[in-house]
Amino acid sequence: MPTTMEKVICTTCPKGCTLEVTRDGATVVSILNGCKRGHEYARQELTDPRRMVATTVRIDGGVHPLLPVYTSAPFPKPRIPELLKTLREVELQAPVKMGIPVLRNVLGTGIDILASRDMKTR
């Protein structure tokens, strides 16, 4: 595979540096511009992109019908649709305390799904 150059906008800080990344296939050869954190971001983004995921799950007997939840760590980007499909099948029972794990080690990733708020019973 030939060497390619890509531009990546770093989102590590508000500055938003444009990094010029040279790759040989899946291997990052060089990164121009930006700081050390930006270089780490570009490497991660091009080899194993991850995102924090925030969504809702159903809750029975709560003040509201949905409970906001989030991932405890950035989740592998290609597996997000699979995660959302799994979370659509979850239904909790109120009451729930903020920060408790709703699902542990979701999809074998070592990442937990946590409740974003308290949910009292009706």
C-alpha positions in Angstrom: 0.0 0.0 0.0 1.4 3.4 -0.9 2.3 6.1 1.6 -0.5 8.6 2.1 -0.8 12.0 3.9 -4.0 12.9 5.8 -5.0 15.9 7.7 -6.5 15.4 11.2 -8.0 18.2 13.3 -7.0 17.6 16.9 -9.8 17.9 19.5 -7.7 17.4 22.6 -7.8 21.1 23.4 -9.8 24.2 22.1 -6.9 25.2 19.9 -7.9 22.7 17.2 -4.5 22.2 15.5 -4.4 20.7 12.0 -2.0 17.7 12.1 -0.5 16.3 8.9 -0.2 12.5 9.3 1.8 10.4 6.9 0.8 6.7 6.9 2.2 3.6 5.3 -0.9 1.3 5.3 -2.1 1.1 8.9 1.3 2.3 10.3 1.7 6.0 11.2 5.0 7.1 9.9 5.1 10.7 10.9 3.0 13.5 12.4 3.7 17.2 11.7 2.4 20.2 13.7 0.7 20.1 17.0 2.0 19.1 20.5 2.7 15.7 22.1 -1.0 15.3 23.1 -2.0 16.0 19.6 0.4 13.4 18.2 -1.1 10.8 20.7 -4.6 11.8 19.6 -3.8 11.4 15.9 -2.2 8.0 16.5 -5.2 6.8 18.5 -7.8 8.3 16.1 -6.2 6.6 13.0 -5.5 3.2 14.6 -8.3 2.7 17.2 -10.9 5.5 17.2 -13.0 5.7 20.3 -15.8 7.9 21.5 -17.6 8.6 24.8 -21.3 7.4 24.3 -24.2 9.0 26.1 -27.7 7.7 25.5 -30.8 6.5 27.5 -32.3 3.2 28.6 -35.8 2.3 29.6 -36.7 2.3 33.3 -39.8 0.9 34.8 -41.5 2.6 37.8 -39.4 5.8 37.5 -40.4 9.4 37.5 -39.4 9.5 33.8 -39.6 6.6 31.3 -35.9 6.9 30.3 -32.7 7.0 32.3 -29.6 8.8 30.9 -26.5 6.6 30.8 -22.9 6.9 29.6 -19.8 4.9 29.0 -17.2 4.8 31.8 -14.4 5.2 29.1 -14.2 6.0 25.4 -15.8 3.1 23.5 -14.5 1.6 20.2 -16.1 3.7 17.4 -16.8 0.8 15.0 -18.7 -1.1 17.8 -21.1 1.8 18.8 -24.0 0.5 16.7 -23.7 -2.9 18.4 -23.6 -1.1 21.8 -26.7 0.9 21.1 -28.5 -2.2 20.0 -27.6 -3.9 23.3 -28.8 -0.8 25.3 -32.1 -0.8 23.5 -32.8 -4.2 25.1 -32.1 -3.0 28.7 -34.9 -2.1 31.1 -34.2 -1.2 34.6 -36.3 -1.0 37.7 -36.5 2.3 39.7 -35.0 3.5 42.0 -31.5 4.0 40.5 -28.6 6.0 42.0 -26.4 8.1 39.8 -23.0 6.5 39.0 -24.1 2.9 39.5 -23.1 0.4 36.7 -26.1 -0.4 34.6 -24.1 -2.9 32.6 -20.6 -4.1 33.5 -18.0 -5.0 30.8 -20.4 -4.3 28.0 -19.7 -6.5 24.9 -16.5 -7.7 26.6 -14.7 -4.4 26.2 -14.0 -3.8 29.9 -16.1 -0.7 29.8 -19.1 -0.2 32.0 -22.4 1.7 31.3 -23.1 4.1 34.2 -26.3 5.9 35.2 -26.1 9.7 34.7 -28.6 10.6 37.3 -30.7 9.4 40.2 -34.1 8.1 39.3 -36.8 7.9 42.0 -39.9 5.8 41.9 -43.2 7.4 41.1 
